[in-house]
C-alpha cells in the first residue's frame, strides 16, 4: 500500500481570477519585490521562499468581499509604513472592513479590488513566515482539517473553531476564521493551485475521499465549496 506521502499534492501557486491579469501581476510583483515569469502572469519569489502567484483572466467586477486575503508582514513600524506607501503609489487604496485602530493593521485593496492587510510589526503568529505571512480565509473548522490532510501540513492553530496550517518547512500559513462563514454566491477571486504527485489519479481519489468534490470545467471544490485547481507534475 502506498503511503499518503506519495499521494499528497503540493501547493504550487495561489491564483487570482483578475479583470486585468497583466496589470495585477505587475502590481504584486512590484509590491513584493518578486519576479514575473513565463508570460508575465506568474509572479515568483526570487529566493524560492513563498508560493508563486498566478493571475488568470475571467475575473468579474467585484460585488462582495473576497473569501480570502493576504496578510503581509512587517519587520518594523517603519517597514509597515513603507509597504503601505508603496502599495498606494502602485494603485492600491485604503478600505474599511470594520477594522479598528487598536488592531494595528492597515487594510488596503489592490487595483482589482482584492483586499489585503499590512500587519504591524511584532505579530507573533506570523513570525518567521515570509512577506506573505498568511492567506487568511473565511471558512469552517472542517475545511481547515481538510486542507491539513490534503496537503500533509500540521495544524498550527485549532481553537474556538479557528484553524491554521503551515508547511513543515515553514513559510506562509493558511488560516480559516470559523463561523460565521459568509455566503458564497459566486466563484472566488482567490484559489489554491495544487500540483499532483506522479500517481495523479490516486491523489485525486484521495482528495475526493477527504471531502473534495468535482466542480465544473475540471475545477475541484473543498468541503466549503471553495474552488481549487490541480496540475499534473509535467505541467
Secondary structure as GFF3:
##gff-version 3
##sequence-region A 1 235
A	DSSP	three_ten_helix	4	7	.	.	.	ID=ss1
A	DSSP	beta_strand	10	17	.	.	.	ID=ss2
A	DSSP	alpha_helix	21	32	.	.	.	ID=ss3
A	DSSP	beta_strand	35	37	.	.	.	ID=ss4
A	DSSP	beta_strand	42	44	.	.	.	ID=ss5
A	DSSP	beta_strand	52	56	.	.	.	ID=ss6
A	DSSP	beta_strand	68	72	.	.	.	ID=ss7
A	DSSP	alpha_helix	77	90	.	.	.	ID=ss8
A	DSSP	beta_strand	93	94	.	.	.	ID=ss9
A	DSSP	three_ten_helix	101	103	.	.	.	ID=ss10
A	DSSP	beta_strand	106	109	.	.	.	ID=ss11
A	DSSP	beta_strand	115	118	.	.	.	ID=ss12
A	DSSP	beta_strand	132	137	.	.	.	ID=ss13
A	DSSP	alpha_helix	141	151	.	.	.	ID=ss14
A	DSSP	beta_strand	154	159	.	.	.	ID=ss15
A	DSSP	beta_strand	162	166	.	.	.	ID=ss16
A	DSSP	beta_strand	173	176	.	.	.	ID=ss17
A	DSSP	beta_strand	190	195	.	.	.	ID=ss18
A	DSSP	alpha_helix	200	210	.	.	.	ID=ss19
A	DSSP	beta_strand	213	214	.	.	.	ID=ss20
A	DSSP	three_ten_helix	216	218	.	.	.	ID=ss21
A	DSSP	beta_strand	220	221	.	.	.	ID=ss22
A	DSSP	beta_strand	227	231	.	.	.	ID=ss23
###
